[in-house]
Amino acid sequence: MVFARRFRERSRRRKFEHFLGTFEPKPETRVLDVGLSNTADRLENFLEAWYPWPERVVGVSIGPLDAIRKINSRLGLARANGLLLPFPDQTFDVAFSNAVIEHVGSREQQRTLVTEMLRVARTVFITTPDRHFVLDPHTLTPFFHWLPVPQRSRIYSRIGQGFWAGEHILNPLSANDFFRMFPRWSSPSLTRGRILGLSATLTIVARNPRSPATGG
């Protein structure tokens, strides 16, 4: 467990550094984080824990928010579904989401999440585990996540991982799957996070060309 947490922290530090390096945020930059976990564990909601201007961050969760408030009382919080965000167009400079898109359901629902984030923000930064990596980070089991949903669900149920069995809970994406979530006009750019040379995580940065910040 200690090793797993160290690995997770290292991965999140790299994502956070990638985020800062990509957008070079300033004190006035408005940030939306879609898909918080209701926990005071700073590693789970690392953007809120590490971002230098938390008062400029609005976090969205479909569930309770009481534990999240313990991270930083200056955070803005909203209880909402990422598939229907309660914000006007272009409210934020950046919309961020870490390892959420694989949990929202079908490919169409995943595409809806991307569309909504592009609607409410000028730029987006979305990450997900790479389906082609040998280990599923949710169950810590190898290979089963490569199977079609019916076979995978049966195996997960048999090995005590039934929570992750359904597509509505876990629908992993390959790089090609992920890239197809984004419209061409958003100019998506994909970066891979690697472990021992193998692609383990995927990050896509995309932009709304109709926003003033991107010259639209």
N, C-alpha and C positions, 0 to 999 in steps of 0.2 A: 504493500500500500504506500509506503514511503517513496519507493522508486516511482510508482505511478504518479504520485502527486508532484514529484520533482520533474517528471517528464511533462506533465500538464502545465506546470509553471513555466518551464522553458519554452514550450510551444506558445503559450499566451504572451510571454514577453516578446517573442519574435513577432507575433501578430500586432502587438501594441506598437512596437518600434516601426513596423511596416506602415501602420496607420499614421503615426506621427510624421514619418518621412514622406509619405505620399501627399498629405494634405497641409502639412506645416501649419496647424491651427494656431489661431491667435485668441486673445481673451474674448473677443466678440464673436468668434465662430460658434454657430448654433449646431448642436449635435443631437441626433435622435438615435437611441439604441433600442432596437426591436428584439424582444424576446429575453427579458431578464429572468433569472431564477430567484425565487423567493427565499433567499438565504443571506445571512450576514457573512458568509465565506467570501472574502475579498477576491479569491482566485476565480470563483464562479462568475462574478460580475466585475471583471478586471478593468473594464473601461471606466466604470464609475469609481473604482478604487484608486486608479492610477492617473486619471486625467487631471491636468493641473487646474482646470476651471470647471469643477463639477456643477456649479450653479448654471452653466450653459448647456448642461446635458439633460435631456428628457428621456427617461426610460419607460418602455412599454412592456407590460406583462398581461397575459390573459387571466392570471390568478391573483391571489392576495399579494399585497405589497408591504406588509408590516415589517417583515424581516429585512427587506431591502433598505428601508429607511435607516437602519442602523449603520449602514456603510458610510453615509454622509447625509446629514439633514438638509444640505443645500440642493440636493438633487430635485429635479422636476420628475414627477411620476404620473403615469396614466395607465389605467386598467382598460385594455382594449385588445382587439384581435389584429394581428399584423396584416391580415387579409383585407381589412377595412379600417384603415387608420383614420382617427378623428381629427385630422389636421388639414388645413387648406393647402392647395398646391404651393410648392416651393417655400414651405415654412422654414425648412432647415438648410444649412449649408452642406451638411454631411449626414447621411443615414447609415448606421453601422448595424451589423447583425452577425453574431458569432455562433456558428454551429446550431442554427435554428431551422434553416430551410429544409433540412432532412426530416424534420418532425412535423411539418404542417400538412402532410397528406399526399395526394396524387400529384402527378407532374403538372397538371393544370393549376392546382392550388399553389404549388411552388412558384409557378410562373406569375400567379396573381400577387404573391408576396413581393416579388421583384418589381412588378409593375407599380404597386402601391408605394414602395420605397422610392422608386424613380419619380413618382408623382409629387411626393411631399418634400423631396430634397434635390439639391442641385447635383450632388454626387453621391454614390453609394459604395460601401465597402462591405462585402458579404463573404463569409467563410463557411466551409463545410468539410468534413472528412472526405478523403478520396475513397470512393467505393472500391477501387482496385488495390488499395493497400491490404496486405494479408490479414491484418488484425482489425476486427470491428471494435472501435474504442468504447462503445456503449456496453457490450457484453464481454469484452476481452476474450472473445473466441475467434479462431481463424476460419476463413473461407466460407462459413455458412451464409454470410451477408451477400455473397456472390450469387446465391441461388434465387430462382423465381420466388415470389412472395408465398405461394402455397407450401412449397417444400421447406422454405426457410421457417415459416411459422410453425410447421409441425415439429421441426427439430428444436427450435427455441422452446417450445412448450414442453418437450420431453426432457430438456436439460435444465429446466428451472429458470428459463429466461423468457417466460411467456409474456411478460409485460411488453417486450420489444417485438412481439410476433406480427402485429398488424401493420399494414402500410400506413395507416393514419398516425401511427406512433413513430415508425422508422421507415424511411424510404430513401436509402442512400443514393448518392449521385456520383457518376464518373465525371471526368473533366468534360467530355462531350455533352453529357446530360446537362451539366451545370451551365456550360456556355450557351446551350440552346434556350435557357431560361430568359436570356437577355435579348431585347430587340437590337437589330443592327445599328439603329440610329444612336444607341447608347455607347457605342464604341467600347465594348467590354475588353478588359485586359486581364489575363489570368496569370497568377503566380502560384507556384507549388512550394509547399513546405515539405522538406525531405527528412527521412530517418534512414540512416545507413544507405543513403543514395536512392531510396525508394520514395515515391511520391505518397505522402501521408495526409496532407491537408491541401485544400484548394482555396484561393482567395481571388475574387473578381472585383475590380474597381471599374465602375461605369459612370457615365455622366448624362445629364439631361441637356441636350443641345439647345433647348428652348429657354434655358435660364440665362440671365445676364452674366453670371460668373463664367459661363462657358462660351460666351460670344454668340448665343442664339437670339 
